[in-house]
């Protein structure tokens, strides 16, 4: 893949809505790519701060990475929403 192609793909991704970012985060987390999933889930939450599933999945990713404090915060946020 050429460097220009990668930039073009990233520019298109920024047009995703919260649900699309969530789906991308879910797919990445299922593949074990938790850091990359966090990035997608951060975008999902930024686009829709009430997306409870995104908070829960982000919490699960933090947990998988051993970041337990952040995991608990996100799971608590999901429960409140």
Secondary structure, DSSP 8 states (H G I E B T S, - for coil): --HHHHHHHHHHHTT--HHHHHHHHHHHHHTT-HHHHHHHHHHHHHH-TT-HHHHHHHHHHHHHTT-HHHHHHHHHHHHH-
